[in-house]
């Protein structure tokens, strides 16, 4: 499978071909908003530490805006998911079963490799990297056990419910690396599952490339 083998326009054409536009665009928008929310909360903390209580009010307002966007986009994805699964025909269901039995492990391996490389070449502290690596293994270990369409649907709904329920608070926002912020919430694992669905629904190869594109959209270089 190729890596990031599709240009952005070709990628979104493929997403629309899979009738997965609402799911893919929603989870990408939610991921971006979560990262911005985390950064704003970190900036609020720095301002208050340096300038005193109340100094971070501007950043808190930004964090509230990004948190609201994040939550609304997650709800958008949750609403669109049943429609995506309902559109599956017999051939797509068969292809999904075959993918979960064969190609799923390769995609998860690629997801781990990409994240580890990002952590390795970052400026994060060893403790941050260790935490990120452990949370990565936990999240990818959970999705590796998904073996049926029912499993995928249940996992996505559970993760989305948990993410939607999260109130504003500690976000581990001191870590600036986008991919780590997604790992810490399991949004990264959700992106991997969405990549698998897009790949299966278009009967295509290059599933790793689809994941790369989703991550690139969520964490622009």
Secondary structure, 3 states (H helix, E strand, C coil): CCCCCCCHHHHHHHHHHCCCHHHHHHHHHHHHHHHHHHHHHHHHHHHHHHHCCCCCHHHHHHHHHHHHHHHHHHHHHHHHHHHHHHCCCHHHHHHHHHHHHHCHHHHHHHHHHHHHHHHHCCCCCHHHHHHHHHHHHHHHHHHHCCCCHHHHHHHHHHHHHHHHHCCCCCCCCCCCCHHHHHHHHCHHHHHHHHHHHHHHHCCCCCHHHHHHHHHHHHCCC
